[in-house]
Amino acid sequence: MRQRSASGVTRIGAPHTRVDGPEKVCGFAEFPGDVSLPGVAHAALAVSAIARGRVTSIIRDAAEAMPGVLLILTYKDVGDAIGPVGHLMEGGYANSSWRPLASPEIRYAGQIVAMVVAETSEVAIAAAAALRIGYAGQSPVAALADPRCTTERLADVSNEHHDRRKGDLDAALAGAAVRVEARYSTPVQHHNPIELPSTTCRWDGDHLTVYEPTRYLGAAQHGLAAQLGIAPDQVRVVSRFIGGHFGSKLALSQHTAICALAARRLDRPVRLEVSRRDQFTVANHRTETQHRIRLGAAADGRLLGVGHEAATVSSRFDDFAMEGTDVSTALYAADAVAAEERLGRVDRNTPGPMRAPPEVPFLFALESAMDELADALQMDPIELRRRNDTATDPVTGKAFTTRPLMRCFDAAAAAFGWSERSPRPRATLRDGWWIGHGCAAAARPVKIGPASIRVAQDSEGNIRVETAHHEIGNGLYTLLATIASERLDVPLDRVTVVLGDTALPAAGISGGSATTTSLANALAEACAALLRKPEGAREVRLDYLPAGAKPDALAALQAGHIKLLTLPEDGLAWAFGTHMVEVRVHALTGEVRVPRHVGAFAAGRVLNPMTARSQYLGGMAWGLSSALLEKTELDPRTGIYMNRDLAEYLVPTSADIAGQMAIMVADDDAAVNAEGIKGLGEIGIIGVAAAVANAVFNATGVRLRDLPIRPEAMLG
């Protein structure tokens, strides 16, 4: 794919429009769902209406009688034809280890129980609806709040998790002048990307090509090969562009192997687009969380003790857990620290990463509690954080490579006008609206991973950059093109970037804010290696291994396993930020509006401030959505998600997002990696919910500890 822009060498750090912008705007950019193959048949899913039990019967006569129906697959037709693979986060490849159509057993509502293939999508959908499926059901344990949901220490589930401890927390709290103890919760939330999950499968002999939006091509390739009993080099996965994911299109999905199996049995291409309702269970989600925060401080605000107990849930068959106390208990100095994380089991599909997976709920709890402590101390909340700023992790003693948190607070406060804030809650009523201001910190450890990349220059000086990574809307085509343009001193319109194909050199997962961190360093090394070769037509294929990483990280990458690393091992490399919001709460209706939102972020070297600003603002908008609107409603009796559409799953419109300002704070970090990059895709959403909750308290005197903050919560 040729990326074109104005001629001239592009300099890193200068703003630049997206080189793939014209293709996207004009409809030329090929997303996986745009692929149209001759003779393609269309598939539709039938999913379980119960959360726990067994399929007892499937009456398919009416569906089979429909003109154009080609194939119906149930557990009786598939069984062991699709082999087992593990969860991506547990050394496997998939977003769920549950085998699709392997048995009549039902483990969650929305589980795939049949797939119908027909000449048209309309017939396939109608035939799937015509299947009559009988069940023998059992009462499910649907949620963490269910009294039957027992939890166990995460340290007993995962050998890699260790609850953090320092000193005697109970003694520290007992000796504190001021103490805060509170419980917080966050709800189930679901991704709703514009582009729905889809798959198009085509066999050429014994070789399979799959067009599918996935955030990890390598895992999809190797996982499919394992499921189908073929070699990885017999599978090619193509995904040039992805229309949004931030966790939803995690590696290999449940529907892909079924489509591949149908295409092989029919000897023709098969395409499936998952419906909006079914993507709530085919894809992953952010699980609910519960938190107990205990803080104790001296009269001057110095933290003596920090305690964070947290609980999340996973499915019965996977151990996915969001681990967040490593951040919440390292953010501020404290004499004593105690953390414990617990994992419950529910009869639902496996959760997964959702933009800043642990930090969003875990820092909502901590930063809300910090505001409560500031109120109890009658201290400005920024000053409280300043007095507890730290250059080292209070538990391990590891030093931060840089620590620009308070510079973020200072930059945001100056732009926001924080000094005008009333410290007294419920002080300003204007035209029927209570007005308040709140703030919160944002922090996230830097992730980096190995990557392979190819850079070639032809005899005319044109450059081609190739890697099997993903363009999810974050501007990766532009990023790689600008790096190559500067490093090789070549005009941008002579650089071609090719992504999203397992035929290219292997690259890692699009997640953890690690894409830029990994690929920018890899490409910089590859360009340097290319320049060392004689002039003329030349090529370099480089396997990038981050400094400090173990050599087996590259082998793991090439085998399709996730290998994101937190480096350096002897220090803490984090991105930081802060949010300041003004809220207006209607005195009669409880409606909450956010007319002003300022974010200040320090995330290492910024390669393109134009696209970086878009990432920050997008994160800030999603943070407001998470704080005020988003909640997946769950029927506790049945385990069924009730609002599986965009009519009832609430997301913001343009009218909900008012004045936004994103400030980029300088953060020159020579220790984090050679290029000084920290990644910024996720830092923008972290802390927003706490800032909103804190502003609501400042406006009304009402402390809300459960998300989302909707009018009914205010009125209650």
C-alpha positions in Angstrom: 0.0 0.0 0.0 1.5 3.3 -1.1 1.3 6.2 1.4 1.5 9.6 -0.2 2.1 13.1 1.3 3.7 16.3 0.4 7.3 15.8 -0.8 10.2 16.7 1.5 11.9 15.0 4.4 9.6 14.8 7.4 11.2 15.5 10.8 10.2 13.5 13.9 8.6 15.6 16.5 6.9 17.9 14.0 3.1 17.7 13.5 2.1 15.7 10.4 -1.2 14.7 9.0 -1.9 11.0 8.5 -0.5 9.6 5.3 -3.4 7.1 5.2 -6.0 9.8 5.7 -7.0 10.3 2.1 -7.4 6.5 1.6 -9.7 6.3 4.7 -11.7 9.4 3.9 -12.2 8.4 0.2 -13.0 4.8 1.1 -10.0 3.2 -0.5 -8.5 1.8 2.7 -9.3 -1.9 2.8 -10.5 -3.1 6.1 -10.9 -6.9 6.6 -14.7 -6.6 6.3 -14.3 -4.9 3.0 -12.7 -7.9 1.3 -15.0 -9.4 -1.3 -14.0 -12.8 -2.7 -15.7 -14.5 -5.7 -18.2 -17.2 -4.7 -18.2 -16.2 -1.0 -20.9 -17.7 1.2 -22.2 -16.0 4.2 -22.5 -17.2 7.8 -24.5 -16.3 10.9 -24.3 -17.4 14.5 -26.8 -18.9 16.9 -25.9 -18.4 20.5 -26.9 -19.8 23.8 -29.9 -18.4 25.6 -28.7 -19.8 29.0 -25.5 -19.3 31.0 -25.0 -22.7 32.5 -26.2 -26.2 31.5 -26.4 -28.3 28.3 -27.9 -28.3 24.9 -30.4 -31.2 24.8 -31.8 -30.8 21.3 -31.3 -28.9 18.1 -34.2 -29.0 15.6 -32.9 -27.8 12.3 -35.6 -28.9 9.8 -37.0 -25.4 9.2 -33.5 -23.9 8.8 -32.4 -26.6 6.4 -35.5 -26.2 4.3 -34.8 -22.5 3.6 -33.6 -22.0 0.0 -29.9 -21.1 -0.1 -28.9 -22.8 3.1 -25.6 -24.6 2.5 -24.3 -25.9 5.8 -25.2 -26.0 9.5 -22.5 -26.6 12.1 -23.3 -27.6 15.7 -21.3 -29.6 18.2 -22.5 -32.8 16.5 -20.8 -31.6 13.3 -17.6 -30.2 14.8 -16.6 -31.9 18.0 -12.9 -32.6 18.0 -12.4 -31.1 14.5 -11.3 -27.9 16.3 -8.5 -28.6 18.7 -7.9 -26.8 22.1 -5.7 -23.7 22.5 -5.0 -21.7 25.6 -5.8 -18.1 26.5 -3.4 -15.6 25.1 -2.5 -14.3 28.6 -1.8 -17.8 29.8 0.7 -18.8 27.1 -1.9 -19.6 24.4 -3.4 -17.8 21.5 -7.1 -17.1 22.0 -9.4 -14.7 23.8 -11.0 -17.7 25.4 -9.8 -21.2 25.9 -13.3 -22.6 25.7 -13.5 -24.8 22.5 -16.2 -23.6 20.1 -18.8 -26.3 19.2 -16.8 -29.0 21.0 -19.6 -30.3 23.2 -23.2 -29.7 24.3 -22.0 -28.1 27.5 -22.9 -24.4 28.0 -20.6 -22.2 30.2 -22.0 -18.7 29.4 -24.9 -16.9 27.9 -24.1 -16.0 24.3 -21.8 -19.0 23.7 -21.8 -20.1 20.1 -24.1 -23.1 19.7 -24.4 -23.2 15.9 -23.3 -21.5 12.7 -25.4 -21.4 9.5 -23.8 -20.8 6.1 -26.0 -19.7 3.2 -25.8 -18.0 -0.2 -26.7 -14.6 1.4 -26.3 -13.1 4.8 -30.0 -12.5 5.1 -30.8 -16.2 4.6 -28.1 -17.2 7.0 -29.4 -14.9 9.7 -33.0 -16.1 9.2 -31.9 -19.8 9.2 -29.9 -19.3 12.4 -33.0 -17.7 14.0 -35.1 -20.7 12.8 -33.0 -23.3 14.8 -35.0 -24.6 17.7 -32.5 -25.3 20.6 -33.5 -27.1 23.8 -31.6 -26.7 27.0 -31.2 -28.2 30.4 -30.2 -25.3 32.5 -28.8 -24.6 36.0 -28.8 -21.5 38.1 -25.7 -19.5 37.2 -23.4 -17.4 39.4 -23.5 -14.3 37.3 -21.6 -11.6 39.0 -19.1 -10.7 41.7 -21.9 -9.2 43.8 -23.7 -12.6 43.9 -23.3 -14.0 47.4 -22.5 -17.4 45.9 -19.4 -16.0 44.1 -16.5 -17.0 46.1 -13.1 -15.5 45.6 -9.5 -16.7 46.0 -6.3 -14.9 46.4 -4.8 -14.1 43.0 -1.4 -15.1 44.4 -2.8 -18.6 44.8 -4.1 -18.6 41.2 -1.1 -17.1 39.5 2.5 -18.0 40.3 3.6 -14.6 38.8 1.4 -12.5 41.1 2.7 -11.4 44.5 0.7 -9.1 46.8 2.7 -6.1 47.8 3.7 -5.6 51.4 5.8 -3.2 53.4 5.7 -2.6 57.2 2.7 -2.9 59.4 -0.3 -1.3 57.8 -2.6 -1.7 60.8 -0.2 -0.1 63.1 0.4 2.8 60.7 -3.3 3.4 60.4 -3.8 3.2 64.2 -1.1 5.9 64.6 -2.5 8.2 61.9 -4.0 11.6 62.7 -6.5 11.2 59.8 -7.8 8.0 58.3 -10.0 7.2 55.3 -11.6 3.8 54.6 -14.0 3.4 51.8 -15.3 0.9 49.2 -15.5 1.6 45.5 -16.8 -0.3 42.5 -16.8 -0.2 38.8 -19.2 -2.0 36.5 -19.0 -4.4 33.6 -18.2 -2.4 30.4 -18.1 -3.5 26.8 -16.2 -2.3 23.8 -18.3 -1.1 20.9 -16.0 -0.4 18.0 -17.4 1.0 14.8 -16.0 -2.1 12.9 -17.7 -5.3 14.2 -15.7 -8.5 14.5 -15.7 -10.3 11.1 -13.9 -13.2 9.4 -13.5 -14.2 5.7 -11.8 -17.5 5.2 -10.5 -19.0 1.9 -8.6 -22.2 1.3 -6.2 -22.7 -1.6 -5.4 -26.4 -1.4 -4.2 -27.0 2.1 -3.3 -23.3 2.7 -5.8 -21.0 4.5 -6.0 -17.2 4.1 -8.0 -15.3 6.8 -9.1 -11.7 6.6 -10.0 -10.6 10.1 -9.5 -7.6 12.3 -7.3 -8.8 15.1 -4.9 -7.0 17.4 -2.4 -9.9 17.2 -1.9 -11.5 13.8 0.7 -13.9 15.0 -1.5 -15.4 17.7 -4.4 -15.7 15.2 -2.0 -17.5 12.7 -0.5 -19.9 15.2 -3.7 -20.5 17.1 -5.7 -21.3 14.0 -2.9 -23.7 12.9 -3.1 -25.5 16.3 -6.9 -25.6 16.2 -7.0 -27.0 12.7 -4.0 -29.4 13.0 -1.9 -27.7 10.3 1.4 -26.0 10.2 1.6 -22.2 11.0 3.1 -21.5 7.5 -0.1 -22.9 6.0 -2.1 -20.0 7.6 -2.0 -16.4 6.4 -3.9 -13.7 8.3 -4.4 -10.3 6.8 -5.6 -7.2 8.5 -4.4 -3.9 6.9 -6.6 -1.6 8.9 -8.7 -2.2 12.1 -11.7 0.0 12.7 -11.2 0.3 16.5 -10.4 -2.3 19.1 -8.6 -1.1 22.3 -8.8 -4.7 23.6 -12.0 -6.0 21.9 -10.2 -7.9 19.0 -7.9 -9.8 21.3 -5.9 -12.3 19.3 -7.8 -15.4 18.1 -11.6 -15.3 18.5 -14.1 -18.0 19.0 -15.7 -17.8 15.6 -12.7 -17.9 13.4 -11.9 -21.7 13.3 -15.6 -22.4 12.7 -15.6 -20.2 9.6 -12.4 -21.9 8.4 -13.9 -25.3 8.9 -17.0 -24.3 7.0 -14.9 -22.9 4.1 -13.0 -26.2 3.9 -16.1 -28.4 3.9 -17.8 -26.2 1.3 -14.7 -25.7 -0.7 -15.6 -22.0 -1.1 -14.9 -18.8 0.8 -17.0 -18.1 3.9 -17.6 -14.8 5.5 -19.1 -14.0 8.9 -19.8 -10.6 10.4 -20.6 -10.9 14.1 -23.7 -8.9 15.0 -23.6 -6.1 17.5 -25.5 -8.2 20.1 -23.3 -11.2 19.7 -20.0 -9.2 19.9 -20.8 -8.6 23.6 -20.0 -12.3 24.2 -17.8 -13.2 21.2 -15.4 -10.4 22.1 -14.0 -9.5 25.5 -15.1 -6.9 28.0 -13.9 -5.0 31.1 -14.9 -7.0 34.2 -16.5 -5.4 37.2 -14.2 -4.6 40.1 -14.6 -4.0 43.9 -12.1 -2.1 46.0 -11.4 -1.4 49.7 -9.0 1.5 50.2 -7.5 2.4 53.5 -5.4 5.5 53.9 -3.8 7.0 57.0 -1.9 10.3 57.2 -0.1 12.5 59.6 -1.6 15.9 60.3 0.7 17.5 57.7 -0.7 15.1 55.0 2.2 12.7 54.8 0.9 9.2 54.1 1.7 6.7 56.8 -0.2 3.8 55.3 -1.8 2.7 52.1 -4.0 -0.4 51.8 -5.7 -1.6 48.7 -7.8 -4.7 48.5 -9.4 -5.5 45.2 -11.5 -8.2 43.6 -12.2 -8.9 39.9 -13.8 -11.9 38.2 -13.0 -14.3 35.3 -14.8 -17.1 33.6 -14.9 -20.7 35.0 -12.3 -21.8 32.4 -9.8 -19.0 32.2 -7.6 -17.2 34.8 -7.6 -13.8 33.2 -7.2 -11.2 35.9 -6.5 -7.4 35.9 -3.7 -6.8 38.3 -3.6 -3.1 39.4 -2.2 -2.7 42.9 1.3 -2.7 41.6 0.5 0.8 40.3 -1.9 2.0 43.0 0.5 1.2 45.9 3.6 2.6 44.1 2.1 5.9 43.1 2.8 7.8 46.4 5.3 7.5 49.2 4.1 5.6 52.3 5.6 4.1 55.4 3.5 1.0 55.3 1.7 -0.7 52.3 -0.5 -3.7 52.1 -2.3 -5.0 49.0 -4.4 -8.0 48.2 -6.1 -9.0 45.0 -8.7 -11.7 44.7 -10.3 -13.4 41.7 -13.9 -14.7 41.6 -15.5 -17.1 39.1 -18.7 -16.4 37.3 -20.7 -18.2 34.6 -19.9 -15.6 31.9 -17.5 -15.3 29.0 -13.9 -14.5 29.7 -13.2 -10.8 30.2 -10.2 -9.2 28.6 -8.2 -6.0 28.3 -10.0 -2.7 27.7 -8.1 0.5 27.3 -5.7 0.8 30.3 -7.2 -2.4 31.7 -6.2 -2.3 35.4 -5.3 1.4 35.9 -8.8 2.7 34.9 -10.7 0.9 37.8 -7.8 0.7 40.3 -6.8 4.4 40.1 -10.5 5.4 40.2 -10.5 3.9 43.7 -7.2 5.2 44.9 -7.6 8.7 43.4 -11.1 9.0 44.8 -9.8 8.0 48.3 -7.0 10.6 48.0 -9.6 13.3 47.4 -11.5 12.0 50.5 -8.3 12.2 52.5 -7.6 15.8 51.3 -11.1 16.8 52.3 -10.6 15.2 55.8 -7.3 17.1 56.2 -8.9 20.3 54.8 -5.9 20.4 52.3 -5.9 21.2 48.6 -5.9 17.8 46.8 -2.9 18.8 44.6 -0.9 19.8 47.7 -1.7 16.4 49.3 -0.2 14.7 46.2 2.8 17.0 46.2 3.6 16.1 49.8 3.5 12.5 48.9 5.4 12.6 45.6 8.2 10.1 45.5 11.2 9.3 43.4 11.1 5.6 44.3 8.6 2.8 44.7 7.8 2.7 48.5 7.8 -1.1 48.5 10.7 -2.1 46.3 12.8 1.0 46.5 13.2 1.0 42.7 13.7 4.5 41.3 11.5 6.0 38.6 13.5 6.8 35.5 11.7 10.1 35.4 8.9 11.4 37.7 7.1 14.4 36.1 3.8 13.8 37.9 3.8 17.2 39.7 4.8 19.0 36.6 1.7 17.6 35.0 -0.4 18.9 37.9 1.2 22.3 37.7 0.7 22.6 33.9 -2.9 21.5 34.1 -3.6 23.7 37.1 -2.3 26.8 35.3 -4.4 26.1 32.2 -7.5 25.1 34.1 -7.4 28.0 36.6 -7.3 25.6 39.6 -6.6 28.5 42.0 -10.1 29.7 41.5 -11.6 26.5 42.8 -13.7 26.7 46.0 -12.3 24.3 48.6 -15.8 24.1 50.3 -18.2 21.6 48.7 -21.6 22.8 47.6 -20.5 26.4 47.5 -21.5 27.5 44.0 -25.1 27.3 42.6 -25.5 29.1 39.3 -28.7 29.1 37.2 -29.9 25.9 38.9 -26.6 24.0 38.5 -24.1 23.1 41.2 -20.6 23.8 40.0 -17.5 22.0 41.2 -13.9 21.1 40.2 -11.9 17.9 40.7 -8.6 16.4 39.8 -6.9 13.1 39.7 -3.5 11.6 38.7 -2.8 9.2 35.9 0.0 6.7 35.7 0.9 3.7 33.7 4.1 1.5 33.5 5.8 1.5 30.1 5.6 -1.7 28.0 7.9 -2.7 25.2 8.2 -5.9 23.1 10.4 -7.5 20.5 9.6 -7.0 16.9 10.9 -7.9 13.4 11.0 -5.4 10.6 12.2 -5.2 7.0 13.5 -2.0 5.4 14.5 -2.0 1.7 15.7 0.7 -0.7 15.5 0.2 -4.4 17.9 1.6 -7.0 15.8 4.8 -7.4 16.0 5.5 -3.7 12.4 4.5 -2.8 12.0 3.0 0.7 9.7 0.2 1.7 9.0 -0.7 5.4 7.3 -3.9 6.3 6.2 -5.5 9.5 3.2 -7.6 10.6 1.8 -5.1 13.0 -1.6 -3.4 13.0 -3.0 0.0 12.1 -5.8 0.4 14.7 -6.4 4.1 14.0 -3.5 5.4 16.0 -1.5 6.5 13.0 1.1 3.7 12.6 1.5 4.1 8.9 2.3 7.8 9.4 4.6 7.1 12.4 6.8 4.5 10.5 6.9 6.6 7.4 8.1 9.7 9.2 10.8 7.8 11.1 12.1 6.3 7.8 11.9 9.6 6.1 14.0 11.3 8.7 16.5 8.6 9.4 17.2 7.8 5.8 16.9 11.4 4.6 14.3 10.5 2.0 11.1 12.5 1.1 8.0 11.1 2.7 6.3 10.5 -0.6 9.0 8.0 -1.4 8.3 5.9 1.6 5.9 2.9 1.4 4.7 1.2 4.6 3.2 -2.2 4.5 1.4 -3.6 7.6 -1.1 -6.2 8.7 -0.1 -9.5 7.1 1.5 -12.6 8.6 3.6 -12.9 5.4 5.6 -9.9 6.7 8.2 -10.0 9.5 6.6 -10.9 12.8 5.5 -8.2 15.2 3.7 -8.3 18.5 0.3 -7.4 19.9 -1.3 -4.0 19.5 -1.8 -3.2 23.1 -0.2 -2.0 26.3 0.7 1.3 24.7 3.6 -0.7 23.3 3.2 -0.3 19.6 5.2 2.9 19.2 7.6 2.0 21.9 8.5 -1.3 20.2 8.3 -0.4 16.5 10.0 3.0 16.6 13.0 1.5 18.3 13.1 -1.4 15.9 12.8 0.9 12.8 15.5 3.2 14.1 17.9 0.3 14.4 16.9 -1.0 11.0 17.5 2.3 9.3 20.9 2.6 10.9 21.8 -0.8 9.7 20.6 0.0 6.2 22.8 3.1 6.1 25.8 1.0 6.9 25.3 -1.0 3.7 26.7 0.1 0.4 24.6 2.6 -1.5 22.2 1.4 -4.2 19.5 -1.3 -3.9 19.9 -2.6 -0.3 17.8 -4.4 2.3 17.8 -5.1 6.1 15.7 -7.5 8.0 16.1 -6.8 11.7 15.0 -8.7 14.8 14.6 -6.1 17.5 15.2 -7.2 21.1 14.8 -4.5 23.7 17.8 -3.9 25.9 17.5 -6.0 29.0 15.0 -8.5 27.5 15.7 -12.2 27.6 16.8 -13.8 24.3 13.8 -16.1 24.3 11.4 -13.1 23.8 12.1 -13.2 20.1 11.4 -16.9 19.8 8.1 -16.4 21.7 7.1 -13.6 19.4 7.8 -15.7 16.3 5.7 -18.5 17.8 2.7 -16.1 18.2 2.9 -15.7 21.9 2.5 -12.4 23.7 5.7 -11.0 25.0 5.3 -7.4 26.4 8.0 -6.5 28.8 8.3 -3.9 31.6 11.8 -2.6 31.5 14.2 -1.7 33.1 14.1 -4.4 35.7 16.0 -2.4 38.2 13.8 0.7 37.9 10.3 2.0 37.1 9.6 3.6 33.7 6.1 5.1 33.8 4.1 7.6 31.9 2.3 10.2 34.0 -0.6 12.6 33.7 -3.3 14.5 35.5 -6.9 15.4 34.8 -8.9 18.5 35.9 -12.6 18.8 35.2 -15.4 21.2 35.9 -18.8 19.6 36.4 -22.2 21.1 36.6 -24.9 19.1 38.4 -28.5 20.1 37.9 -30.0 20.8 41.3 -33.4 19.2 40.5 -32.7 16.4 37.9 -29.2 15.3 39.0 -27.9 15.6 35.4 -24.1 15.9 35.3 -22.3 17.8 32.6 -18.6 18.4 32.1 -18.1 21.7 30.3 -14.3 21.8 30.8 -11.7 19.1 30.9 -7.9 19.7 30.9 -5.4 16.9 30.7 -1.6 17.2 31.0 0.5 14.2 30.1 4.2 13.3 30.2 4.8 10.2 28.1 8.4 10.4 27.0 9.3 11.6 23.5 6.4 12.6 21.3 7.0 11.7 17.7 4.0 13.4 16.1 2.1 15.9 18.3 -0.8 16.0 16.0 -1.7 12.4 16.3 -0.6 12.3 19.9 -3.1 15.0 20.7 -5.8 12.9 19.0 -4.9 9.9 21.2 -5.0 12.0 24.4 -8.4 13.6 23.5 -9.8 10.3 22.5 -8.8 8.8 25.9 -10.2 11.8 27.8 -13.5 11.4 26.0 -13.7 7.7 26.7 -12.8 8.4 30.3 -15.9 10.7 30.6 -18.0 8.0 29.0 -16.7 5.5 31.5 -17.4 7.9 34.4 -20.9 9.0 33.4 -22.5 6.6 31.0 -21.1 3.2 30.4 -22.5 0.1 32.2 -23.4 -3.3 30.8 -26.6 -4.3 32.6 -26.5 -7.9 33.7 -29.5 -10.0 34.7 -28.3 -11.6 37.9 -30.8 -14.5 37.6 -29.8 -15.5 34.0 -26.3 -14.2 33.5 -27.5 -12.5 30.3 -26.2 -9.0 29.2 -29.4 -7.0 28.8 -28.3 -3.9 26.8 -26.4 -5.4 23.9 -26.9 -2.6 21.4 -26.1 1.1 21.0 -29.6 2.1 21.8 -29.3 1.1 25.5 -25.5 0.7 26.0 -24.8 4.4 26.6 -21.8 6.1 24.9 -21.3 9.8 24.5 -22.3 11.9 21.6 -20.7 15.1 20.4 -23.0 17.0 22.7 -21.6 15.2 25.8 -18.0 16.2 25.1 -17.5 20.0 25.5 -14.2 21.9 26.1 -11.2 19.6 26.0 -7.5 20.6 26.3 -4.6 18.2 26.1 -1.2 19.5 27.3 2.1 17.7 26.5 4.6 18.0 29.2 8.2 17.5 28.3 9.6 14.2 29.6 13.1 13.4 28.4 13.8 9.9 29.6 17.2 8.5 28.4 16.8 5.4 30.5 13.5 4.0 29.3 14.7 2.9 25.8 17.1 4.2 23.1 14.4 6.4 21.5 13.0 7.7 24.8 9.5 6.7 23.9 6.9 5.6 26.6 3.7 5.1 24.6 0.5 7.2 25.1 -2.5 5.3 23.8 -3.8 4.6 27.3 -2.6 7.2 29.7 -5.3 9.7 28.5 -8.2 7.6 29.9 -6.6 6.8 33.3 -7.9 8.9 36.2 -10.7 10.6 34.4 -13.5 8.9 36.4 -11.9 9.8 39.7 -11.5 13.5 38.6 -15.2 13.5 37.7 -16.3 11.9 41.0 -14.2 14.3 42.9 -15.6 17.3 41.1 -19.1 16.0 41.7 -18.3 16.0 45.5 -16.9 19.5 45.2 -20.1 20.6 43.5 -22.7 18.9 45.6 -21.1 17.5 48.8 -22.3 14.1 47.6 -19.6 11.4 47.5 -20.3 8.7 44.9 -18.0 5.7 45.0 -19.7 3.5 42.4 -19.6 4.0 38.6 -21.2 5.2 36.5 -22.3 8.6 37.9 -25.8 8.9 36.4 -28.7 11.2 37.4 -30.3 8.3 39.4 -27.2 8.0 41.5 -27.2 11.7 42.2 -30.9 11.7 43.1 -30.5 8.5 45.2 
